[in-house]
Amino acid sequence: MARKRKEFPLLEGVEIKDVAAEGNAIARVDEMVVFVPFGAPGDIADVKIDRKKRSYAEGHIERMVSPSSLRVEPRCSHFGLCGGCRWQHLPYSFQLECKQRQVSDALRRIAKVEIPDVLPIIGADPVWEYRNKMEYTFSNKSWLTYEQMRSGEEFPDRDAAGFHIPGAFDKVLDIDRCHLQDDFSNRLRKFVKNFGKSNGYPFYDLRAQNGFLRTLMVRMASTGQIMAMLAFGEDNSERIEAVMSAVKNEFPQITSLIYVVNTKLNDTFGDLPVVTYSGAPYIEEEMDGLKFRVGPKSFYQTNSKQAHRLYEVARDYARLTGDELVYDLYTGTGTIANFVARHARHVVGIEYVADAIEDARLNSRVNGIDNTEFYAGDMKDVLTSEFIDAHGRPDVMIVDPPRAGMHGDVVDVILNAKPRRIVYVSCNPATQARDLALLDVKYRVTAVQPVDMFPHTHHVENVVALELRQGL
Ligand SMILES: C[S@@+](CC[C@H](N)C(=O)[O-])C[C@H]1O[C@@H](n2cnc3c(N)ncnc32)[C@H](O)[C@@H]1O
């Protein structure tokens, strides 16, 4: 017997009060916190509860009674359905205010250490088409809106090219225009979609795990070079040749046209051979006079312009004179390590992903940098006191961990190594605050600088400078 869905109440005339850390708006009803996606502070709305927990509830705006004066018209026609940008209805200046607050709240509530005033967040410019990389999914099950489902109409053609809907792994929202990357990206995606449809090529079925057109990745570098990578779910050489040659003829500006055949159950292709159909197997990014090779499997910050600003802040906070031994922990493809290398005596980079370390070494070579060395492995296993004995006690450490922050063992090794200065770059102020509390025994925070890398989302990057306490 089908389980009966629990019916939750409709709360009338609820006032949205604020924006929470995860990007949802919040209201308070009878002491209960209600998270409301796509709400704006100042909205009065009837809110339908969708889930209820002991201390909070989640709901959606069923009917707007009076919209907040803060609201602006979202630029994107997919806003509200696509999970990508949840803050397009808020002015950019207010988005920055929220991010600034998110950083100071996390440091105050979680770190509970003495901090100087948080510096005004460095906003992005431009705030549209700022991404250098987009990944689209082809699917034979486009997402249908409630209105479409309720209409009783049949939708026999459900081929889609776009983004996954949050919480529905097998459905894809068909995207007409995404404003996060140059419009070239939309033209290319639509061309492949139309070409596939007019030739009757099956779009991927995420549930049945079959179909020909699977994913498209578009990377556009600041140098003007463009990479397009198609993933095919079937090893059908005739069809592959047809798609690749059509793309090549239509878009001669692509400098790296590549593909992969992926018949696995998931979209990851790190373990698969990538075929270069035409042009080079990589593109090049440029930053501060340095060239960075970016292959299809390489990590590179997705907002190149803001990444440059972020790295400049990190380098300023490192206060290098040319004499220092620097450790760059969680170095990725060695971007920060190479960015600071000309200002330091020697740089040691450590990173989990072995391929990224290969790229980091290559990036040093390409730029004629010979004072870096890189090691691959889990940080807590590589960065030990023996490692520090062997490679030298660092004068400065730059750390840029993933969202989970640093492992406790890593913090302990840092505390024992006692670098004069630490620069902590983070994409998650909550875990950063937790780690700052652990470092507080030996380090005081001297500067806090948030940077916005992702306009219209709630994500924020934060750089903190720490100095070894006197007498230690
Ligand atoms: C936020 S990225 C920083 C990348 C780099 N600093 C940059 O700006 O391009 C975090 C990096 O930490 C690496 N990482 C995650 N967990 C790790 C671990 N346990 N040990 C070592 N590296 C890890 C990830 O692979 C990723 O490259």
The ligand as an SDF file (V2000), in Angstrom:
LIG
                    3D

 27 29  0  0  0  0  0  0  0  0999 V2000
   39.7790   24.4830   -2.4290 C   0  0  0  0  0  0  0  0  0  0  0  0
   40.7850   23.4340   -3.3740 S   0  0  0  0  0  0  0  0  0  0  0  0
   42.2380   24.4220   -3.4300 C   0  0  0  0  0  0  0  0  0  0  0  0
   42.9700   24.3460   -4.7070 C   0  0  0  0  0  0  0  0  0  0  0  0
   44.0790   25.3520   -4.9620 C   0  0  0  0  0  0  0  0  0  0  0  0
   44.6230   25.9630   -3.7740 N   0  0  0  0  0  0  0  0  0  0  0  0
   43.5990   26.3990   -5.9320 C   0  0  0  0  0  0  0  0  0  0  0  0
   43.3440   27.5270   -5.5540 O   0  0  0  0  0  0  0  0  0  0  0  0
   43.4900   26.0740   -7.1310 O   0  0  0  0  0  0  0  0  0  0  0  0
   41.1590   22.2010   -2.1790 C   0  0  0  0  0  0  0  0  0  0  0  0
   42.1380   21.1320   -2.6520 C   0  0  0  0  0  0  0  0  0  0  0  0
   42.3490   20.2380   -1.5650 O   0  0  0  0  0  0  0  0  0  0  0  0
   42.5030   18.9240   -2.0770 C   0  0  0  0  0  0  0  0  0  0  0  0
   42.2310   17.9880   -0.9640 N   0  0  0  0  0  0  0  0  0  0  0  0
   41.0310   17.6370   -0.4510 C   0  0  0  0  0  0  0  0  0  0  0  0
   41.1770   16.7920    0.5790 N   0  0  0  0  0  0  0  0  0  0  0  0
   42.5030   16.6040    0.7330 C   0  0  0  0  0  0  0  0  0  0  0  0
   43.2960   15.8340    1.6270 C   0  0  0  0  0  0  0  0  0  0  0  0
   42.7200   15.0840    2.5710 N   0  0  0  0  0  0  0  0  0  0  0  0
   44.6260   15.8550    1.4920 N   0  0  0  0  0  0  0  0  0  0  0  0
   45.2110   16.6040    0.5360 C   0  0  0  0  0  0  0  0  0  0  0  0
   44.5260   17.3760   -0.3420 N   0  0  0  0  0  0  0  0  0  0  0  0
   43.1890   17.3680   -0.2510 C   0  0  0  0  0  0  0  0  0  0  0  0
   41.5010   18.8740   -3.2080 C   0  0  0  0  0  0  0  0  0  0  0  0
   41.8300   17.8580   -4.1180 O   0  0  0  0  0  0  0  0  0  0  0  0
   41.6280   20.2860   -3.7910 C   0  0  0  0  0  0  0  0  0  0  0  0
   42.5750   20.3280   -4.8330 O   0  0  0  0  0  0  0  0  0  0  0  0
  1  2  1  0
  2  3  1  0
  2 10  1  0
  3  4  1  0
  4  5  1  0
  5  6  1  0
  5  7  1  0
  7  8  2  0
  7  9  1  0
 10 11  1  0
 11 12  1  0
 11 26  1  0
 12 13  1  0
 13 14  1  0
 13 24  1  0
 14 15  1  0
 14 23  1  0
 15 16  2  0
 16 17  1  0
 17 18  1  0
 17 23  2  0
 18 19  1  0
 18 20  2  0
 20 21  1  0
 21 22  2  0
 22 23  1  0
 24 25  1  0
 24 26  1  0
 26 27  1  0
M  CHG  2   2   1   9  -1
M  END
$$$$
